[in-house]
Amino acid sequence: METHGPLGTIWVGIALICFYIALTWVNLLLGHFLTPLFIIPLTWVMDALNLRKADETPNEENVGA
């Protein structure tokens, strides 16, 4: 059985900690930058649907007196 001693264990531990910190950082950046790419067009669709719904419902402007 091959052993690398305590220094190798510490080195691998530090490397894994750095890896998981970088992975978390990338996931946070993806969420931060990609979320508006979906939310902003969704608000455009919702605005269009609300305008269409407002045109269909009767109110004092489009109901004959």
OpenMM code with the backbone's topology and positions (N, CA, C; nanometers):
from openmm import Vec3, app, unit

residues = "MET GLU THR HIS GLY PRO LEU GLY THR ILE TRP VAL GLY ILE ALA LEU ILE CYS PHE TYR ILE ALA LEU THR TRP VAL ASN LEU LEU LEU GLY HIS PHE LEU THR PRO LEU PHE ILE ILE PRO LEU THR TRP VAL MET ASP ALA LEU ASN LEU ARG LYS ALA ASP GLU THR PRO ASN GLU GLU ASN VAL GLY ALA".split()
positions = [
    Vec3(0.0836, -0.1174, 0.0000),
    Vec3(0.0000, 0.0000, 0.0000),
    Vec3(0.0888, 0.1246, 0.0000),
    Vec3(0.0551, 0.2159, -0.0870),
    Vec3(0.1359, 0.3368, -0.0999),
    Vec3(0.0765, 0.4476, -0.0137),
    Vec3(0.1581, 0.5178, 0.0619),
    Vec3(0.1107, 0.6283, 0.1457),
    Vec3(0.1849, 0.7549, 0.1065),
    Vec3(0.1186, 0.8669, 0.1252),
    Vec3(0.1784, 0.9941, 0.0887),
    Vec3(0.2013, 1.0823, 0.2099),
    Vec3(0.1674, 1.0383, 0.3259),
    Vec3(0.1955, 1.1113, 0.4479),
    Vec3(0.0994, 1.2257, 0.4739),
    Vec3(0.1196, 1.2941, 0.5837),
    Vec3(0.0282, 1.4021, 0.6229),
    Vec3(0.0351, 1.5228, 0.5291),
    Vec3(0.1517, 1.5498, 0.4696),
    Vec3(0.1610, 1.6648, 0.3798),
    Vec3(0.0747, 1.6450, 0.2552),
    Vec3(0.0744, 1.5244, 0.2026),
    Vec3(-0.0109, 1.4956, 0.0873),
    Vec3(-0.1577, 1.5055, 0.1220),
    Vec3(-0.1936, 1.4622, 0.2416),
    Vec3(-0.3334, 1.4716, 0.2850),
    Vec3(-0.3747, 1.6171, 0.3006),
    Vec3(-0.2887, 1.6979, 0.3580),
    Vec3(-0.3190, 1.8408, 0.3730),
    Vec3(-0.3289, 1.9074, 0.2360),
    Vec3(-0.2366, 1.8726, 0.1458),
    Vec3(-0.2365, 1.9305, 0.0114),
    Vec3(-0.3661, 1.8974, -0.0623),
    Vec3(-0.4085, 1.7739, -0.0562),
    Vec3(-0.5330, 1.7341, -0.1224),
    Vec3(-0.6525, 1.8010, -0.0559),
    Vec3(-0.6488, 1.8133, 0.0763),
    Vec3(-0.7579, 1.8822, 0.1461),
    Vec3(-0.7699, 2.0268, 0.1034),
    Vec3(-0.6580, 2.0968, 0.0930),
    Vec3(-0.6599, 2.2370, 0.0480),
    Vec3(-0.7086, 2.2465, -0.0960),
    Vec3(-0.6659, 2.1548, -0.1799),
    Vec3(-0.7085, 2.1560, -0.3200),
    Vec3(-0.8601, 2.1340, -0.3305),
    Vec3(-0.9132, 2.0420, -0.2519),
    Vec3(-1.0579, 2.0170, -0.2564),
    Vec3(-1.1370, 2.1364, -0.2043),
    Vec3(-1.0862, 2.2009, -0.0998),
    Vec3(-1.1532, 2.3206, -0.0483),
    Vec3(-1.1564, 2.4291, -0.1562),
    Vec3(-1.0431, 2.4504, -0.2231),
    Vec3(-1.0379, 2.5503, -0.3311),
    Vec3(-1.1321, 2.5142, -0.4456),
    Vec3(-1.1394, 2.3866, -0.4778),
    Vec3(-1.2270, 2.3426, -0.5852),
    Vec3(-1.3725, 2.3716, -0.5519),
    Vec3(-1.4149, 2.3394, -0.4296),
    Vec3(-1.5549, 2.3604, -0.3943),
    Vec3(-1.5885, 2.5084, -0.3775),
    Vec3(-1.4922, 2.5887, -0.3343),
    Vec3(-1.5156, 2.7333, -0.3291),
    Vec3(-1.5337, 2.7874, -0.4714),
    Vec3(-1.4501, 2.7442, -0.5642),
    Vec3(-1.4622, 2.7890, -0.7032),
    Vec3(-1.5937, 2.7410, -0.7653),
    Vec3(-1.6333, 2.6199, -0.7350),
    Vec3(-1.7588, 2.5667, -0.7879),
    Vec3(-1.8779, 2.6469, -0.7370),
    Vec3(-1.8769, 2.6794, -0.6089),
    Vec3(-1.9844, 2.7610, -0.5522),
    Vec3(-1.9856, 2.9002, -0.6147),
    Vec3(-1.8670, 2.9585, -0.6341),
    Vec3(-1.8569, 3.0912, -0.6923),
    Vec3(-1.9116, 3.0935, -0.8349),
    Vec3(-1.8772, 2.9932, -0.9137),
    Vec3(-1.9274, 2.9867, -1.0516),
    Vec3(-2.0789, 2.9698, -1.0527),
    Vec3(-2.1323, 2.8877, -0.9644),
    Vec3(-2.2773, 2.8693, -0.9592),
    Vec3(-2.3474, 2.9974, -0.9178),
    Vec3(-2.2885, 3.0729, -0.8263),
    Vec3(-2.3484, 3.2004, -0.7877),
    Vec3(-2.3454, 3.2989, -0.9039),
    Vec3(-2.2344, 3.3023, -0.9775),
    Vec3(-2.2266, 3.3933, -1.0920),
    Vec3(-2.3258, 3.3544, -1.2008),
    Vec3(-2.3403, 3.2258, -1.2256),
    Vec3(-2.4370, 3.1821, -1.3271),
    Vec3(-2.5781, 3.2244, -1.2881),
    Vec3(-2.6131, 3.2050, -1.1631),
    Vec3(-2.7460, 3.2465, -1.1182),
    Vec3(-2.7641, 3.3964, -1.1268),
    Vec3(-2.6585, 3.4699, -1.0965),
    Vec3(-2.6679, 3.6162, -1.0968),
    Vec3(-2.6821, 3.6722, -1.2379),
    Vec3(-2.6122, 3.6153, -1.3343),
    Vec3(-2.6127, 3.6704, -1.4695),
    Vec3(-2.7170, 3.6067, -1.5612),
    Vec3(-2.7560, 3.4829, -1.5358),
    Vec3(-2.8524, 3.4179, -1.6237),
    Vec3(-2.9969, 3.4447, -1.5849),
    Vec3(-3.0235, 3.4738, -1.4587),
    Vec3(-3.1612, 3.4965, -1.4149),
    Vec3(-3.2282, 3.6111, -1.4908),
    Vec3(-3.1633, 3.7267, -1.5089),
    Vec3(-3.2302, 3.8336, -1.5850),
    Vec3(-3.2592, 3.7957, -1.7300),
    Vec3(-3.1813, 3.7048, -1.7870),
    Vec3(-3.2066, 3.6651, -1.9252),
    Vec3(-3.3408, 3.5941, -1.9397),
    Vec3(-3.3904, 3.5356, -1.8310),
    Vec3(-3.5205, 3.4691, -1.8355),
    Vec3(-3.6303, 3.5572, -1.7778),
    Vec3(-3.5991, 3.6373, -1.6778),
    Vec3(-3.7024, 3.7175, -1.6113),
    Vec3(-3.7466, 3.8346, -1.6985),
    Vec3(-3.6529, 3.9028, -1.7635),
    Vec3(-3.6902, 4.0213, -1.8420),
    Vec3(-3.7817, 3.9848, -1.9592),
    Vec3(-3.7515, 3.8836, -2.0421),
    Vec3(-3.8477, 3.8471, -2.1471),
    Vec3(-3.9805, 3.7964, -2.0899),
    Vec3(-3.9766, 3.7328, -1.9738),
    Vec3(-4.1005, 3.6867, -1.9121),
    Vec3(-4.1889, 3.8049, -1.8745),
    Vec3(-4.1286, 3.9142, -1.8293),
    Vec3(-4.2096, 4.0325, -1.7984),
    Vec3(-4.2693, 4.0923, -1.9250),
    Vec3(-4.1979, 4.0839, -2.0380),
    Vec3(-4.2545, 4.1330, -2.1642),
    Vec3(-4.3772, 4.0506, -2.2027),
    Vec3(-4.3678, 3.9199, -2.1865),
    Vec3(-4.4814, 3.8326, -2.2190),
    Vec3(-4.5981, 3.8620, -2.1260),
    Vec3(-4.5695, 3.8785, -1.9982),
    Vec3(-4.6772, 3.9073, -1.9027),
    Vec3(-4.7429, 4.0417, -1.9328),
    Vec3(-4.6649, 4.1429, -1.9707),
    Vec3(-4.7223, 4.2722, -2.0078),
    Vec3(-4.8119, 4.2602, -2.1305),
    Vec3(-4.7688, 4.1830, -2.2287),
    Vec3(-4.8502, 4.1648, -2.3497),
    Vec3(-4.9805, 4.0931, -2.3165),
    Vec3(-4.9735, 3.9926, -2.2305),
    Vec3(-5.0959, 3.9212, -2.1922),
    Vec3(-5.1893, 4.0115, -2.1130),
    Vec3(-5.1349, 4.0939, -2.0263),
    Vec3(-5.2189, 4.1851, -1.9486),
    Vec3(-5.2824, 4.2906, -2.0373),
    Vec3(-5.2107, 4.3387, -2.1398),
    Vec3(-5.2704, 4.4347, -2.2324),
    Vec3(-5.3837, 4.3703, -2.3124),
    Vec3(-5.3622, 4.2464, -2.3547),
    Vec3(-5.4656, 4.1767, -2.4297),
    Vec3(-5.5891, 4.1541, -2.3414),
    Vec3(-5.5653, 4.1185, -2.2167),
    Vec3(-5.6766, 4.0955, -2.1244),
    Vec3(-5.7499, 4.2263, -2.0954),
    Vec3(-5.6764, 4.3375, -2.0857),
    Vec3(-5.7385, 4.4674, -2.0608),
    Vec3(-5.8224, 4.5108, -2.1801),
    Vec3(-5.7812, 4.4748, -2.3011),
    Vec3(-5.8598, 4.5096, -2.4194),
    Vec3(-5.9893, 4.4305, -2.4258),
    Vec3(-5.9892, 4.3097, -2.3717),
    Vec3(-6.1086, 4.2247, -2.3782),
    Vec3(-6.2108, 4.2578, -2.2706),
    Vec3(-6.1681, 4.3104, -2.1564),
    Vec3(-6.2626, 4.3377, -2.0483),
    Vec3(-6.3302, 4.4726, -2.0707),
    Vec3(-6.4600, 4.4794, -2.0482),
    Vec3(-6.5298, 4.6070, -2.0680),
    Vec3(-6.4963, 4.7049, -1.9565),
    Vec3(-6.4814, 4.8308, -1.9955),
    Vec3(-6.4642, 4.9387, -1.8987),
    Vec3(-6.5335, 5.0621, -1.9533),
    Vec3(-6.5167, 5.1740, -1.8835),
    Vec3(-6.5918, 5.2932, -1.9247),
    Vec3(-6.5436, 5.3501, -2.0581),
    Vec3(-6.4255, 5.3144, -2.1025),
    Vec3(-6.3754, 5.3679, -2.2294),
    Vec3(-6.4317, 5.2919, -2.3500),
    Vec3(-6.4460, 5.1590, -2.3388),
    Vec3(-6.4868, 5.0841, -2.4564),
    Vec3(-6.6324, 5.0343, -2.4506),
    Vec3(-6.7111, 5.0795, -2.3524),
    Vec3(-6.8520, 5.0405, -2.3442),
    Vec3(-6.9347, 5.1589, -2.3960),
    Vec3(-7.0259, 5.1310, -2.4894),
    Vec3(-7.1081, 5.2371, -2.5439),
    Vec3(-7.2050, 5.2916, -2.4404),
    Vec3(-7.2248, 5.4243, -2.4424),
    Vec3(-7.3126, 5.4881, -2.3432),
    Vec3(-7.4572, 5.4846, -2.3864),
] * unit.nanometer
topology = app.Topology()
chain = topology.addChain("A")
for resn in residues:
    res = topology.addResidue(resn, chain)
    for name in ("N", "CA", "C"):
        topology.addAtom(name, app.Element.getBySymbol(name[0]), res)
